[in-house]
Amino acid sequence: MSTSSNNRVSTYAVNPIFLNRWSPRALDEKAVISEQDLMTIFEAAHWAPSSFNSQPWRFIYARRGTPEWSPIFNLLVPMNQAWAVRASALVVLVSATTAQMPGAPGPMPAYSHSLDAGAAWGYLALQATQLGWYAHAMAGWDVQQAPGVLGVPDGFRVETIIAIGRLGDKSVLPPPLQEREQPNTRRPVDEVVMQGLFRP
Ligand SMILES: Cc1cc2nc3c(=O)[nH]c(=O)nc-3n(C[C@H](O)[C@H](O)[C@H](O)COP(=O)(O)O)c2cc1C
């Protein structure tokens, strides 16, 4: 049994939300996200599992049209600015690099802080999908400048910046991006799953 949705087909049957979540760039500049929807998206992300329930994720957000938007938007590389300019909100995902382990005298370096934040990102994206929004993570932003611009202190890592928006018309994109503007696929699942031993 497989699942087909959003022009994608899985090998094994999964909840269609996994196929329906994708990362479009053609966003609708008219869309305004409500506080309620944003907080619902953060709420879902906050229910992600984490090592020792340390909840290392932090979310810094800005809605388009607010004073907080420009400092975050200006961190993006031009290629991402070109489409994220139509996002309804930008979210910076930050993780705490240390955690208070049970019985330890003080905070210790946390092995899995980025893993935990990644789980939160996944939940965030799925909740956005559930609400009809699209969450598009980005690695293309100024890693050196981001902590200073955002006031992120030592002991925290800026993980990613996420654009949240409604799907718009492809025609808003430059032609090379228009061609790529469709849900992509995945390599076969048995290439990435191995029983017992790592298979290069
Ligand atoms: C951590 C991370 C960084 C990414 N960086 C960028 C980026 O800088 N610009 C961009 O357009 N897409 C970026 N993407 C989107 C990926 O290209 C996309 O998730 C991947 O191709 C899978 O497609 P899908 O999300 O539509 O399923 C990023 C995704 C992740 C998770």
Ligand as a Chemical Component Dictionary entry (heavy atoms), coordinates in Angstrom:
data_LIG
# 
_chem_comp.id                   LIG 
_chem_comp.type                 NON-POLYMER 
_chem_comp.pdbx_formal_charge   0 
_chem_comp.three_letter_code    LIG 
# 
loop_
_chem_comp_atom.comp_id 
_chem_comp_atom.atom_id 
_chem_comp_atom.alt_atom_id 
_chem_comp_atom.type_symbol 
_chem_comp_atom.charge 
_chem_comp_atom.model_Cartn_x 
_chem_comp_atom.model_Cartn_y 
_chem_comp_atom.model_Cartn_z 
_chem_comp_atom.pdbx_ordinal 
LIG C1  C1  C 0 17.621 23.248 7.120  1  
LIG C2  C2  C 0 17.092 23.554 5.743  2  
LIG C3  C3  C 0 17.680 24.546 4.989  3  
LIG C4  C4  C 0 17.154 24.895 3.719  4  
LIG N1  N1  N 0 17.683 25.965 3.051  5  
LIG C5  C5  C 0 17.036 26.461 1.984  6  
LIG C6  C6  C 0 17.414 27.717 1.427  7  
LIG O1  O1  O 0 18.332 28.403 1.898  8  
LIG N2  N2  N 0 16.704 28.155 0.363  9  
LIG C7  C7  C 0 15.672 27.463 -0.180 10 
LIG O2  O2  O 0 15.056 27.956 -1.132 11 
LIG N3  N3  N 0 15.289 26.260 0.330  12 
LIG C8  C8  C 0 15.928 25.748 1.406  13 
LIG N4  N4  N 0 15.511 24.574 1.984  14 
LIG C9  C9  C 0 14.402 23.804 1.407  15 
LIG C10 C10 C 0 14.871 22.454 0.890  16 
LIG O3  O3  O 0 15.510 22.633 -0.366 17 
LIG C11 C11 C 0 13.661 21.503 0.772  18 
LIG O4  O4  O 0 13.165 21.258 2.055  19 
LIG C12 C12 C 0 14.045 20.175 0.126  20 
LIG O5  O5  O 0 14.391 20.352 -1.233 21 
LIG C13 C13 C 0 12.902 19.190 0.192  22 
LIG O6  O6  O 0 11.774 19.730 -0.442 23 
LIG P1  P1  P 0 10.374 19.893 0.303  24 
LIG O7  O7  O 0 10.624 20.629 1.586  25 
LIG O8  O8  O 0 9.517  20.683 -0.665 26 
LIG O9  O9  O 0 9.827  18.512 0.553  27 
LIG C14 C14 C 0 16.043 24.185 3.201  28 
LIG C15 C15 C 0 15.472 23.159 3.970  29 
LIG C16 C16 C 0 15.980 22.843 5.222  30 
LIG C17 C17 C 0 15.295 21.769 6.046  31 
# 
loop_
_chem_comp_bond.comp_id 
_chem_comp_bond.atom_id_1 
_chem_comp_bond.atom_id_2 
_chem_comp_bond.value_order 
_chem_comp_bond.pdbx_ordinal 
LIG C1  C2  SING 1  
LIG C2  C3  SING 2  
LIG C2  C16 DOUB 3  
LIG C3  C4  DOUB 4  
LIG C4  N1  SING 5  
LIG C4  C14 SING 6  
LIG N1  C5  DOUB 7  
LIG C5  C6  SING 8  
LIG C5  C8  SING 9  
LIG C6  O1  DOUB 10 
LIG C6  N2  SING 11 
LIG N2  C7  SING 12 
LIG C7  O2  DOUB 13 
LIG C7  N3  SING 14 
LIG N3  C8  DOUB 15 
LIG C8  N4  SING 16 
LIG N4  C9  SING 17 
LIG N4  C14 SING 18 
LIG C9  C10 SING 19 
LIG C10 O3  SING 20 
LIG C10 C11 SING 21 
LIG C11 O4  SING 22 
LIG C11 C12 SING 23 
LIG C12 O5  SING 24 
LIG C12 C13 SING 25 
LIG C13 O6  SING 26 
LIG O6  P1  SING 27 
LIG P1  O7  DOUB 28 
LIG P1  O8  SING 29 
LIG P1  O9  SING 30 
LIG C14 C15 DOUB 31 
LIG C15 C16 SING 32 
LIG C16 C17 SING 33 
# 
